Amino acid sequence: MFQNAVKALRQGDKTAARFILTRLLENDNKNIKFWLWMTEAVESTNEKIYCLKTVLKLDPANAAAKRGLALLSKVTTTQAIPTTQKTEEELLFQNSRKAFKEGDKSTARRLLGELLKINPKNVTYWLWMSEAAESSSERNYCLQNVLNLDPENLAAKRGLIKLRELPPAKIIQQPQPLVNSFAPQKSALRVHEISSSEKAKILPRKQRISIKKINWYIVFGGIFVALITFIAIFGPAFAPHDPMKENYSLIVDGKIRTPPYKMFDVPGYFLGTDRYGRDLYSRLLYAVRPTMIMVLAVAGVRLLLGVILGLAAGWLEGRKGRFLESLLSTSLSIPVLIAAIFGIYMIGVDKGLWAFIVGLGITGWAETARVVSEQTRAVKTQTFVEAARALGASDRRVLYVHVLRQILSMLWMLLAFEISATLLVSAELGFLGYYIGGGVWIEILDFVTVNVEGLPELGQMLSSALVKISDPAALIIVGSVICMGVLGFNLLGEGLRRQMSNENLRSGNRFGFLTPAIEEWLDDRIFRPASIWVEENRRMVLAIGGLLFISLSGWVVYKTVYIPPIIAETNQLEVAGDHLWASERHDSFGTLYVDFSLDSQPEPIWNLLIPGGPSGRPVVTKDGILIIGGVDKTAVAIDPNGTILWQTQLEAAPIGTPALNAEGNIYIADTNGGITALDPNGNILWRAQVSKGRDATSGPIIDSNGNIYLTIVEDVYAVNPQGEILWRAFAADAYLEEPPRLSPDQKMLYLKNSVFNIETGQRIEVPIGSPDQYTFLDPAYFSGADGKNYYRLGHELIGWQLDGAEVKTEPGITWEHASSVLFTPFEQGVTPNKMFWMFYTTSWTDTRMIWLGSQNLLVGNYRFPYPNGKIIAVGEKGEAYMCGSNGAEVNCINIAPGAETPTWAIDINSREIVIGGVIVPGRLYVSVGNDGLYAFEINETSTP
């Protein structure tokens, strides 16, 4: 700034130099250099003398000041004011009145200050200064000066009476002078008291009873916005129910009823439920947060684009300016809804927040840009902008320091309108079926698809609210919440627009609704020092700004809960003895998870017939040796090349898949209710008769102590390593054809909806859900590969743990299944990085694989067109390995989450059904009916 002042003086522009030096002296009034240069910039002799005397006060030995005063002392100060000075005074007064009428109070105050330094006893100047003043204390000071000069001045008396109607806290009894700090006058003021009778004569009745108007737009808009903000932040904490919890049957007045439930129809559900029985009130409390995060993100992007392009369009001229104006006009002519649908379609609604930012931001910025461009054109013609450009300021600096400062007060208003408009368009998109977490279409029949709903969000709820036209209650409730948000932000924006008058905008107020004193304090103490620091540390500011932007973007993405966070592996379960495949479901916990992937196309290498056909899947030792049961009462060991190493005759036909303990011993259940133990060479160690007259219905599993567990019809048995029965427990009144599963800590045993103490066999009560749901939802306990306990209730997966006798549960993970599947999942699991999956299959329907993120995001939905399919395993990337047969061929695939086509697929020319399969690094083995065991090799294997 000092360099600009010196440059202006050398070019002869004393007015600009005085203005800059005044600003410098406001910040540092003890700088001798500034005062000496000010003596060169001022016009009158009195001002020069004042500046030089100030220098001598700061430095009594200053030679330059002494020489200047010696020269000025020769000038006679008592002579009449020259005609040129009168002409200058008249010109200053005309310019001050012109600036005041144009709303530029800051310029008017500066010019009137110059006039009052020339003629401090002019009543007219003081009256005009009272009008140009911004604070009540300054206005009071000016009017007191008028009364000191003219005690009968009615205008001053009227103004003082009006000022004293303000609260006493706003009136400063001893105000500071308005004239600049280098003004020579130091006169004391005499407060002129006005009697009540004099008040009555001077002040009209209407003014005496005037009441300050209240901006009701801001009041009511602020209330609605505060309520929406409160719900968005704290709403989920007040939700009485899980928003994803489905209730397909509730007892009301002694009768079982099905959803949707009406308002006040069911106790605890006062707003009713949706068509899946989910509490509408809880879903609303959860839905506001993701919607408002999305709306704020989109509105922020639209506002940023609008301000940048609006500034450019209003400032630039010529070809560039015309191009931007054409772009604005074109954008305004395109309907926002159509542009949003097109943008979301291009990005893909499954991309979540980013699709909506692009879709709603394509043309949504245009209205803001139009307002900003018009304001920019008005500001760039102002005198201070011309002065800045004359001083050599670049366009970028003028835009940042001067023009942007003038429109900053509008941004609050524009942001409120942008949020309102974005919320309204998002509701329209939701009604059309485009919402965050949605947009996943699944095929339920040939050429018949439905849109899948996800986590509660206002657009999604609006899309699915209308179940039947005769009962629009849910639609009205959701629409009312959206209406409250749109109305609140519209009222707030209108209130801010009314609060920010043209006078405030032109005077350069940053916020528009703050008092001038606060504005001045902020400018002196915060904004001006901050601007200087930013100019000096541009690189650091850019680095910090970039880091904050990345952090904020990551937080927004995380909070929108539509992109599942990848949680680091916490407690991946291990296979005893490091075997490659140790039991029916890979491990005794039943996770079906392997920590590698087979990405390349498998190639067939051999096929081996098993006596009588395979009884189940093979198991694979840590050396790669396969052990498989043959229906013709045999156990067979096969090396990786397809060579039979040994074959042992058994007393009864084996059932299911064998199991391996840590030492490599083999345990096989049979159809006579017994279990046989073999050593790694195929020698029989012992056979135990576990049940008489009842067949085993699953292969065994083995814990870390070597104890064996197997299912026999509806019971679960525990056998020690010597073949002695430890305990027997009733599991369920059903024919169970699956092995039990160990809990991650190996202290409990799961079999369907039963939990047992692994040492005693005593049933452990773990109440999750209500008993009336168990019949229809086929519940089951299982272990996740992340080392946590889980419970499947219908199509919902719930994490849980025991804290003493208390059961603590996590929010359920589910998906909108009603239009896609008829029955509950056949298998389910969780990977170490929190990828939830459910596998659906029956003998008469196609197979379906579902992947879910940790926040109810439907990551993938793949329809495998084979009935009675088999899931082999789930790999480290979440990919599923599945096989199915149609009576003519067997097909096996690797399908990644969210993919539409398999990574690879292989066909086996066999009319037999698939029994099962296993994958190990570099190999795929498939058991196929009477055709035996097929082996496939993968050359490229990615291991962790």
ZAMARGU-4260 file (C-alpha; in steps of 0.2 Angstrom, whole numbers, plus 5000, padded with zeros to 4 digits):
<rodrens>
0) 5000/5000/5000 | 5014/5012/5004 | 5022/5009/4987 | 5006/5013/4979 | 5004/5029/4989
5) 5022/5035/4983 | 5018/5030/4965 | 5002/5040/4966 | 5011/5056/4972 | 5024/5054/4959
10) 5010/5053/4946 | 5002/5069/4953 | 4987/5060/4960 | 4986/5067/4978 | 4968/5062/4981
15) 4973/5043/4979 | 4989/5046/4989 | 4979/5054/5004 | 4967/5040/5004 | 4980/5026/5005
20) 4991/5036/5018 | 4975/5038/5028 | 4972/5019/5029 | 4990/5017/5033 | 4990/5029/5047
25) 4974/5021/5054 | 4984/5005/5057 | 5000/5013/5062 | 4998/5032/5068 | 5016/5033/5075
30) 5025/5029/5058 | 5035/5045/5055 | 5038/5041/5037 | 5019/5040/5034 | 5016/5057/5042
35) 5030/5065/5031 | 5023/5058/5015 | 5006/5064/5021 | 5012/5082/5022 | 5016/5081/5003
40) 4999/5074/4999 | 4988/5086/5009 | 4982/5102/5000 | 4980/5115/5014 | 4993/5124/5024
45) 4985/5119/5041 | 4985/5101/5036 | 5003/5102/5032 | 5007/5110/5049 | 4997/5098/5058
50) 5006/5083/5050 | 5023/5091/5053 | 5019/5095/5071 | 5014/5077/5074 | 5031/5071/5067
55) 5040/5082/5079 | 5029/5075/5094 | 5035/5058/5088 | 5053/5063/5085 | 5058/5081/5092
60) 5074/5081/5083 | 5067/5077/5065 | 5076/5089/5054 | 5064/5087/5039 | 5049/5092/5050
65) 5058/5107/5057 | 5063/5113/5039 | 5045/5111/5034 | 5038/5121/5048 | 5051/5135/5046
70) 5045/5137/5027 | 5027/5136/5032 | 5029/5149/5046 | 5032/5162/5032 | 5014/5160/5026
75) 5001/5171/5034 | 4987/5161/5041 | 4976/5175/5046 | 4972/5181/5028 | 4956/5178/5020
80) 4953/5161/5011 | 4958/5162/4993 | 4945/5160/4980 | 4953/5144/4974 | 4950/5137/4992
85) 4932/5142/4991 | 4930/5133/4974 | 4938/5118/4981 | 4927/5118/4996 | 4911/5119/4985
90) 4917/5105/4974 | 4920/5094/4989 | 4903/5098/4996 | 4895/5094/4979 | 4904/5077/4978
95) 4900/5072/4995 | 4881/5075/4992 | 4883/5065/4976 | 4891/5051/4985 | 4878/5051/4998
100) 4864/5050/4986 | 4872/5036/4977 | 4873/5026/4993 | 4892/5027/4995 | 4892/5033/5013
105) 4911/5029/5016 | 4916/5042/5002 | 4903/5055/5008 | 4910/5053/5026 | 4928/5056/5019
110) 4924/5071/5009 | 4913/5079/5023 | 4928/5076/5035 | 4939/5086/5023 | 4926/5100/5023
115) 4925/5100/5042 | 4944/5102/5043 | 4942/5117/5032 | 4927/5125/5040 | 4922/5116/5057
120) 4909/5128/5061 | 4898/5125/5046 | 4881/5118/5052 | 4876/5111/5035 | 4892/5101/5035
125) 4888/5094/5052 | 4870/5090/5047 | 4876/5080/5032 | 4889/5071/5042 | 4875/5065/5054
130) 4866/5058/5039 | 4882/5049/5033 | 4887/5042/5050 | 4884/5024/5052 | 4882/5022/5071
135) 4871/5031/5083 | 4886/5037/5094 | 4893/5046/5078 | 4876/5053/5073 | 4873/5059/5091
140) 4890/5068/5091 | 4886/5077/5075 | 4870/5083/5081 | 4877/5089/5097 | 4889/5099/5087
145) 4875/5107/5077 | 4866/5112/5093 | 4882/5120/5100 | 4883/5130/5085 | 4864/5134/5083
150) 4854/5130/5099 | 4838/5132/5090 | 4841/5120/5076 | 4825/5110/5074 | 4833/5097/5063
155) 4846/5093/5076 | 4833/5093/5090 | 4822/5081/5080 | 4836/5069/5077 | 4842/5069/5095
160) 4825/5065/5101 | 4824/5050/5089 | 4841/5044/5094 | 4836/5044/5112 | 4821/5033/5109
165) 4834/5019/5106 | 4838/5008/5121 | 4851/5017/5133 | 4864/5004/5129 | 4865/5010/5111
170) 4868/5028/5116 | 4886/5033/5120 | 4886/5049/5130 | 4904/5054/5126 | 4907/5049/5108
175) 4923/5051/5099 | 4926/5064/5085 | 4922/5059/5068 | 4936/5069/5059 | 4951/5059/5054
180) 4965/5057/5067 | 4976/5071/5060 | 4962/5084/5062 | 4967/5099/5072 | 4951/5102/5082
185) 4949/5095/5100 | 4934/5105/5106 | 4924/5098/5121 | 4905/5096/5119 | 4891/5103/5129
190) 4876/5091/5129 | 4861/5100/5125 | 4846/5094/5135 | 4828/5095/5127 | 4813/5096/5138
195) 4798/5085/5136 | 4787/5099/5130 | 4799/5104/5117 | 4799/5086/5111 | 4780/5086/5109
200) 4782/5102/5098 | 4795/5095/5087 | 4792/5077/5085 | 4776/5072/5075 | 4764/5060/5084
205) 4767/5046/5071 | 4786/5046/5075 | 4783/5047/5094 | 4773/5030/5094 | 4784/5022/5080
210) 4789/5004/5084 | 4804/4995/5076 | 4799/4983/5062 | 4803/4965/5065 | 4809/4955/5050
215) 4797/4940/5052 | 4804/4931/5037 | 4820/4929/5047 | 4811/4924/5063 | 4800/4910/5055
220) 4813/4905/5043 | 4826/4903/5056 | 4814/4893/5067 | 4811/4880/5053 | 4829/4879/5048
225) 4834/4877/5066 | 4821/4863/5068 | 4828/4854/5052 | 4846/4856/5058 | 4842/4849/5075
230) 4833/4834/5067 | 4848/4831/5055 | 4861/4831/5069 | 4851/4823/5084 | 4837/4815/5076
235) 4843/4797/5075 | 4846/4797/5094 | 4828/4800/5097 | 4822/4786/5085 | 4812/4773/5095
240) 4814/4759/5083 | 4827/4753/5071 | 4823/4761/5054 | 4826/4745/5044 | 4817/4734/5056
245) 4803/4725/5046 | 4787/4720/5055 | 4776/4709/5044 | 4764/4704/5057 | 4759/4713/5073
250) 4745/4709/5086 | 4733/4724/5086 | 4717/4722/5097 | 4720/4704/5098 | 4721/4701/5080
255) 4736/4699/5068 | 4738/4712/5056 | 4750/4715/5041 | 4758/4731/5035 | 4756/4745/5031
260) 4750/4751/5048 | 4740/4767/5049 | 4744/4782/5061 | 4740/4779/5079 | 4734/4761/5074
265) 4748/4752/5083 | 4755/4756/5100 | 4773/4763/5098 | 4771/4767/5079 | 4761/4784/5081
270) 4765/4789/5063 | 4762/4772/5056 | 4773/4761/5045 | 4777/4759/5027 | 4773/4743/5017
275) 4786/4733/5025 | 4781/4737/5043 | 4796/4749/5046 | 4792/4763/5058 | 4789/4779/5048
280) 4793/4791/5063 | 4810/4782/5065 | 4814/4782/5047 | 4810/4801/5046 | 4822/4805/5060
285) 4836/4795/5051 | 4831/4801/5034 | 4834/4820/5036 | 4853/4819/5040 | 4858/4811/5023
290) 4846/4821/5013 | 4853/4838/5021 | 4871/4832/5019 | 4868/4829/5001 | 4858/4846/4999
295) 4871/4856/5008 | 4885/4848/4997 | 4876/4851/4981 | 4870/4869/4986 | 4888/4873/4991
300) 4895/4867/4974 | 4881/4877/4965 | 4885/4892/4975 | 4904/4891/4972 | 4901/4889/4953
305) 4888/4903/4952 | 4900/4915/4961 | 4915/4911/4951 | 4906/4911/4934 | 4895/4926/4939
310) 4911/4936/4944 | 4919/4932/4927 | 4903/4936/4917 | 4900/4952/4925 | 4919/4958/4924
315) 4925/4952/4907 | 4921/4961/4891 | 4922/4957/4873 | 4922/4939/4866 | 4924/4931/4883
320) 4911/4941/4891 | 4898/4937/4877 | 4902/4919/4878 | 4899/4918/4897 | 4883/4928/4895
325) 4877/4916/4882 | 4882/4901/4893 | 4871/4909/4907 | 4856/4912/4896 | 4857/4894/4889
330) 4859/4886/4906 | 4844/4896/4912 | 4833/4891/4898 | 4836/4872/4902 | 4824/4865/4915
335) 4834/4860/4931 | 4825/4844/4933 | 4828/4837/4915 | 4847/4842/4917 | 4848/4834/4934
340) 4840/4817/4927 | 4852/4818/4912 | 4867/4821/4924 | 4863/4807/4936 | 4860/4796/4921
345) 4878/4800/4914 | 4886/4797/4931 | 4875/4783/4937 | 4864/4785/4952 | 4873/4770/4961
350) 4888/4782/4963 | 4878/4791/4976 | 4883/4809/4981 | 4894/4812/4966 | 4880/4808/4954
355) 4869/4821/4962 | 4882/4834/4963 | 4885/4833/4945 | 4867/4831/4940 | 4860/4845/4951
360) 4875/4856/4947 | 4875/4856/4928 | 4863/4871/4927 | 4858/4874/4945 | 4872/4887/4947
365) 4865/4899/4933 | 4853/4909/4944 | 4866/4913/4957 | 4878/4917/4943 | 4865/4929/4935
370) 4863/4939/4952 | 4882/4939/4955 | 4886/4945/4937 | 4873/4960/4938 | 4880/4965/4955
375) 4898/4964/4948 | 4893/4976/4934 | 4886/4988/4946 | 4901/4988/4957 | 4915/4989/4944
380) 4908/5006/4938 | 4911/5013/4956 | 4924/5026/4959 | 4935/5016/4971 | 4936/5002/4958
385) 4942/5015/4945 | 4955/5021/4958 | 4961/5004/4962 | 4964/5000/4944 | 4972/5017/4942
390) 4984/5013/4955 | 4990/4997/4945 | 4980/4984/4954 | 4977/4968/4943 | 4960/4962/4938
395) 4962/4947/4950 | 4966/4959/4965 | 4952/4971/4961 | 4940/4956/4960 | 4946/4948/4976
400) 4948/4964/4987 | 4935/4976/4980 | 4921/4967/4970 | 4920/4951/4980 | 4920/4961/4996
405) 4904/4970/4989 | 4894/4954/4986 | 4900/4944/5001 | 4885/4950/5010 | 4873/4942/4997
410) 4881/4925/4999 | 4871/4921/5014 | 4855/4925/5005 | 4860/4915/4990 | 4865/4900/5000
415) 4848/4899/5008 | 4839/4900/4991 | 4851/4887/4984 | 4848/4875/4998 | 4829/4877/4996
420) 4830/4875/4977 | 4841/4860/4979 | 4830/4852/4992 | 4814/4854/4981 | 4823/4847/4965
425) 4829/4832/4976 | 4811/4829/4981 | 4805/4829/4963 | 4819/4817/4958 | 4815/4806/4973
430) 4797/4805/4968 | 4803/4800/4950 | 4813/4786/4958 | 4830/4794/4958 | 4837/4795/4976
435) 4854/4792/4985 | 4855/4774/4989 | 4842/4769/4975 | 4843/4767/4957 | 4848/4749/4958
440) 4836/4740/4947 | 4834/4721/4948 | 4825/4709/4937 | 4811/4699/4945 | 4804/4691/4929
445) 4809/4692/4911 | 4808/4711/4906 | 4801/4715/4923 | 4812/4725/4935 | 4809/4735/4951
450) 4819/4749/4959 | 4828/4744/4976 | 4826/4755/4991 | 4840/4758/5003 | 4844/4767/5018
455) 4831/4780/5024 | 4832/4796/5014 | 4818/4809/5011 | 4819/4806/4992 | 4818/4787/4994
460) 4804/4789/5007 | 4794/4800/4995 | 4797/4788/4981 | 4790/4773/4991 | 4777/4782/5002
465) 4762/4780/4991 | 4756/4762/4993 | 4738/4765/4988 | 4729/4780/4982 | 4716/4779/4995
470) 4728/4780/5010 | 4741/4794/5006 | 4745/4797/5024 | 4763/4792/5023 | 4765/4803/5007
475) 4758/4818/5016 | 4770/4815/5031 | 4785/4814/5021 | 4780/4828/5010 | 4777/4839/5025
480) 4794/4837/5031 | 4801/4842/5014 | 4789/4856/5013 | 4795/4863/5030 | 4813/4862/5024
485) 4809/4871/5008 | 4798/4884/5016 | 4811/4887/5030 | 4826/4891/5019 | 4815/4901/5007
490) 4809/4912/5021 | 4826/4914/5028 | 4833/4919/5011 | 4819/4932/5009 | 4822/4939/5026
495) 4841/4940/5023 | 4837/4949/5006 | 4826/4962/5015 | 4839/4964/5028 | 4852/4968/5016
500) 4847/4984/5008 | 4855/4992/4993 | 4863/5004/5005 | 4871/4991/5015 | 4877/4982/4999
505) 4885/4998/4992 | 4893/5002/5008 | 4904/4987/5007 | 4896/4978/5022 | 4902/4960/5022
510) 4887/4952/5031 | 4873/4965/5029 | 4864/4961/5045 | 4878/4967/5057 | 4879/4984/5064
515) 4892/4996/5056 | 4902/4996/5072 | 4904/4978/5072 | 4908/4978/5054 | 4921/4991/5056
520) 4929/4981/5071 | 4929/4965/5061 | 4937/4974/5046 | 4951/4982/5057 | 4954/4967/5068
525) 4951/4952/5057 | 4948/4954/5039 | 4961/4967/5035 | 4975/4958/5044 | 4970/4941/5038
530) 4970/4948/5020 | 4988/4954/5022 | 4993/4937/5030 | 4985/4928/5015 | 4994/4939/5003
535) 5011/4935/5011 | 5008/4916/5013 | 4999/4911/4997 | 5007/4894/4996 | 5003/4889/5014
540) 4985/4895/5012 | 4983/4885/4996 | 4990/4869/5005 | 4979/4871/5020 | 4964/4875/5010
545) 4967/4859/4999 | 4969/4849/5014 | 4953/4855/5022 | 4944/4853/5006 | 4950/4835/5005
550) 4946/4832/5023 | 4928/4840/5022 | 4925/4830/5006 | 4930/4814/5014 | 4919/4818/5029
555) 4904/4822/5018 | 4906/4806/5008 | 4907/4796/5024 | 4892/4804/5032 | 4881/4801/5017
560) 4883/4783/5021 | 4881/4778/5003 | 4899/4772/4999 | 4903/4759/5012 | 4919/4762/5022
565) 4932/4748/5021 | 4935/4743/5039 | 4952/4735/5042 | 4953/4717/5047 | 4950/4715/5065
570) 4950/4697/5070 | 4951/4686/5055 | 4947/4668/5060 | 4960/4655/5057 | 4959/4636/5051
575) 4967/4624/5063 | 4982/4616/5056 | 4983/4628/5042 | 4974/4617/5031 | 4968/4624/5015
580) 4950/4618/5017 | 4946/4609/5034 | 4927/4606/5034 | 4910/4608/5025 | 4911/4627/5025
585) 4929/4629/5024 | 4932/4631/5043 | 4923/4626/5059 | 4916/4643/5060 | 4907/4641/5044
590) 4912/4657/5036 | 4915/4651/5018 | 4928/4665/5017 | 4945/4662/5009 | 4959/4676/5009
595) 4964/4675/4991 | 4955/4677/4974 | 4955/4667/4958 | 4954/4680/4944 | 4960/4670/4929
600) 4950/4658/4918 | 4951/4641/4926 | 4957/4627/4914 | 4952/4608/4917 | 4966/4597/4921
605) 4958/4580/4927 | 4942/4571/4932 | 4941/4557/4944 | 4927/4545/4948 | 4923/4542/4966
610) 4916/4525/4971 | 4897/4527/4972 | 4899/4546/4969 | 4905/4560/4981 | 4896/4561/4997
615) 4900/4580/4998 | 4914/4592/4996 | 4932/4587/4998 | 4943/4594/5011 | 4961/4599/5007
620) 4976/4597/5019 | 4990/4610/5020 | 5000/4599/5008 | 4986/4600/4995 | 4980/4582/4997
625) 4961/4580/4994 | 4951/4569/5006 | 4933/4565/5000 | 4920/4552/5005 | 4912/4540/4992
630) 4894/4534/4994 | 4900/4517/4991 | 4907/4516/5009 | 4924/4523/5005 | 4936/4537/5010
635) 4948/4542/4996 | 4964/4552/4997 | 4970/4561/4980 | 4985/4571/4976 | 4985/4587/4966
640) 4989/4578/4950 | 4973/4567/4952 | 4982/4551/4958 | 4973/4541/4972 | 4985/4539/4986
645) 4974/4528/4997 | 4957/4521/4998 | 4949/4515/5014 | 4933/4505/5016 | 4921/4511/5029
650) 4908/4502/5039 | 4894/4514/5033 | 4891/4526/5019 | 4898/4543/5023 | 4888/4559/5025
655) 4893/4576/5019 | 4911/4582/5020 | 4925/4575/5031 | 4933/4586/5043 | 4952/4588/5048
660) 4960/4592/5065 | 4976/4601/5068 | 4986/4585/5066 | 4979/4580/5050 | 4967/4566/5056
665) 4951/4564/5046 | 4934/4562/5054 | 4919/4556/5043 | 4901/4554/5049 | 4890/4540/5042
670) 4872/4535/5038 | 4871/4523/5053 | 4873/4538/5066 | 4892/4535/5068 | 4908/4544/5066
675) 4925/4536/5060 | 4942/4543/5064 | 4957/4540/5051 | 4975/4545/5052 | 4983/4555/5038
680) 4988/4538/5029 | 4970/4532/5029 | 4971/4520/5044 | 4955/4518/5054 | 4959/4524/5072
685) 4942/4521/5079 | 4923/4522/5075 | 4910/4528/5088 | 4892/4525/5087 | 4884/4541/5092
690) 4866/4538/5088 | 4857/4522/5086 | 4844/4520/5072 | 4846/4538/5066 | 4857/4544/5052
695) 4869/4558/5053 | 4863/4573/5043 | 4879/4583/5041 | 4898/4581/5041 | 4907/4585/5057
700) 4917/4601/5063 | 4931/4601/5075 | 4936/4614/5088 | 4954/4619/5094 | 4954/4605/5108
705) 4950/4592/5095 | 4932/4589/5100 | 4920/4584/5086 | 4902/4591/5083 | 4889/4585/5071
710) 4871/4586/5067 | 4859/4571/5068 | 4842/4576/5062 | 4837/4588/5076 | 4850/4585/5088
715) 4868/4591/5090 | 4881/4579/5097 | 4898/4583/5105 | 4912/4569/5104 | 4929/4570/5112
720) 4945/4565/5102 | 4944/4547/5108 | 4926/4545/5102 | 4917/4547/5118 | 4901/4556/5118
725) 4902/4572/5129 | 4884/4579/5127 | 4869/4579/5117 | 4857/4594/5115 | 4840/4596/5106
730) 4842/4610/5093 | 4826/4612/5084 | 4810/4603/5079 | 4815/4601/5061 | 4826/4590/5050
735) 4843/4599/5050 | 4855/4595/5036 | 4869/4607/5040 | 4884/4606/5052 | 4884/4616/5067
740) 4896/4632/5068 | 4908/4638/5081 | 4907/4655/5088 | 4922/4666/5085 | 4929/4664/5103
745) 4924/4645/5103 | 4914/4646/5118 | 4897/4644/5110 | 4890/4632/5096 | 4877/4638/5084
750) 4864/4627/5075 | 4850/4637/5067 | 4841/4647/5080 | 4850/4638/5095 | 4865/4643/5105
755) 4874/4630/5116 | 4888/4631/5129 | 4902/4622/5120 | 4908/4613/5136 | 4891/4608/5144
760) 4879/4608/5129 | 4867/4619/5139 | 4856/4630/5129 | 4860/4649/5130 | 4846/4661/5128
765) 4850/4675/5117 | 4834/4684/5113 | 4835/4694/5097 | 4818/4698/5089 | 4801/4693/5095
770) 4795/4674/5096 | 4781/4677/5084 | 4794/4681/5070 | 4804/4665/5072 | 4791/4654/5062
775) 4791/4665/5046 | 4808/4672/5046 | 4819/4656/5048 | 4832/4664/5060 | 4849/4658/5062
780) 4865/4662/5072 | 4882/4662/5063 | 4900/4668/5064 | 4907/4682/5053 | 4925/4681/5045
785) 4928/4697/5055 | 4927/4688/5071 | 4910/4694/5077 | 4894/4685/5081 | 4879/4688/5070
790) 4861/4684/5069 | 4850/4682/5053 | 4832/4686/5056 | 4823/4684/5039 | 4833/4695/5027
795) 4841/4706/5041 | 4859/4703/5048 | 4862/4709/5066 | 4878/4709/5075 | 4878/4705/5093
800) 4888/4701/5109 | 4885/4695/5126 | 4889/4707/5140 | 4886/4695/5155 | 4868/4690/5154
805) 4864/4705/5143 | 4863/4705/5124 | 4870/4720/5115 | 4865/4721/5097 | 4871/4732/5082
810) 4859/4741/5069 | 4853/4728/5057 | 4859/4726/5039 | 4845/4722/5026 | 4839/4726/5009
815) 4822/4728/5000 | 4819/4710/4995 | 4800/4709/4994 | 4800/4710/4975 | 4815/4699/4972
820) 4815/4683/4982 | 4801/4673/4990 | 4811/4664/5003 | 4824/4668/5016 | 4843/4666/5013
825) 4850/4648/5011 | 4867/4654/5016 | 4874/4671/5023 | 4891/4678/5029 | 4902/4693/5033
830) 4919/4696/5026 | 4934/4703/5036 | 4931/4720/5028 | 4912/4721/5033 | 4905/4715/5016
835) 4888/4707/5021 | 4882/4694/5009 | 4866/4683/5007 | 4864/4668/4996 | 4846/4663/4990
840) 4842/4647/4981 | 4828/4634/4980 | 4825/4619/4969 | 4812/4628/4959 | 4819/4646/4958
845) 4834/4654/4951 | 4849/4657/4963 | 4853/4675/4969 | 4868/4683/4977 | 4866/4699/4987
850) 4881/4710/4993 | 4877/4724/5006 | 4889/4737/5013 | 4890/4741/5031 | 4877/4755/5030
855) 4863/4745/5021 | 4870/4750/5004 | 4865/4737/4991 | 4882/4734/4983 | 4878/4720/4972
860) 4863/4709/4966 | 4867/4695/4954 | 4854/4683/4947 | 4862/4666/4943 | 4849/4657/4931
865) 4851/4640/4939 | 4840/4632/4952 | 4847/4624/4968 | 4863/4633/4966 | 4878/4630/4977
870) 4890/4644/4984 | 4907/4637/4985 | 4916/4652/4993 | 4918/4671/4995 | 4935/4678/4991
875) 4946/4692/4998 | 4938/4705/4986 | 4920/4699/4991 | 4918/4690/4975 | 4907/4674/4975
880) 4911/4657/4968 | 4895/4648/4963 | 4890/4633/4953 | 4873/4627/4947 | 4866/4614/4935
885) 4851/4613/4924 | 4851/4594/4919 | 4861/4597/4903 | 4877/4605/4910 | 4886/4612/4925
890) 4891/4630/4926 | 4903/4638/4939 | 4907/4657/4939 | 4917/4670/4949 | 4905/4685/4951
895) 4912/4701/4959 | 4900/4713/4969 | 4890/4724/4958 | 4896/4716/4942 | 4884/4712/4929
900) 4894/4699/4921 | 4905/4685/4929 | 4924/4688/4929 | 4925/4670/4922 | 4913/4656/4919
905) 4917/4637/4915 | 4905/4624/4909 | 4906/4605/4914 | 4898/4593/4902 | 4887/4583/4914
910) 4869/4580/4917 | 4872/4577/4936 | 4868/4589/4950 | 4882/4599/4959 | 4886/4593/4976
915) 4898/4606/4981 | 4916/4612/4978 | 4931/4620/4986 | 4944/4633/4980 | 4962/4633/4986
920) 4976/4644/4979 | 4977/4640/4960 | 4964/4627/4961 | 4945/4624/4959 | 4938/4607/4964
925) 4919/4603/4960 | 4910/4587/4966 | 4897/4582/4953 | 4884/4568/4956 | 4890/4551/4949
930) 4903/4560/4938 | 4915/4562/4953 | 4927/4576/4956 | 4933/4589/4943 | 4949/4599/4945
935) 4953/4615/4937 | 4969/4625/4938 | 4972/4644/4938 | 4989/4650/4933 | 4988/4668/4940
940) 4983/4669/4958 | 4983/4684/4969 | 4987/4681/4987 | 4986/4694/5002
</rodrens>
